[in-house]
Amino acid sequence: MIHKGFKMKLYDGMAEEYEKRHNELWPEMKDMIHEHGGKNYSIFLDKETMVLYGYIEIEDEELWAKGADTAINRKWWDFMADIMETNPDNSPVSEDLHLVFHLD
């Protein structure tokens, strides 16, 4: 199992909307995450900086990366683009974090 951490950034005032959209996560998006090896997925928000910290366990980096090219994932990116920093293709601006400690 690969433990993957990353960070993204919300626009000011969008914390409640971000949480609402994730509480209503589309079933097709949940299925895509699982089909591409994602498990135990959590996202945390630092309200002072509006930085999101994500954690997910994945089976395989290559399988996980293929999820980005699915139609449902692209639709999700488009849906989220108005509330967070994104790249020109509407993918979230995301920076991988280096794992320095893990305890099961």
Number of C-alpha atoms within 10 A of each C-alpha: 11 12 14 17 18 16 18 19 20 24 15 12 11 14 18 9 12 16 14 11 12 12 9 8 12 12 9 11 17 13 12 18 19 16 13 19 20 22 17 10 14 11 15 13 18 12 12 7 11 18 17 18 19 18 17 18 17 21 14 13 12 11 14 18 12 10 20 16 9 12 12 17 17 16 12 15 19 15 12 20 18 13 16 23 17 19 12 9 10 18 18 19 14 16 12 12 13 10 10 5 5 6 3 2
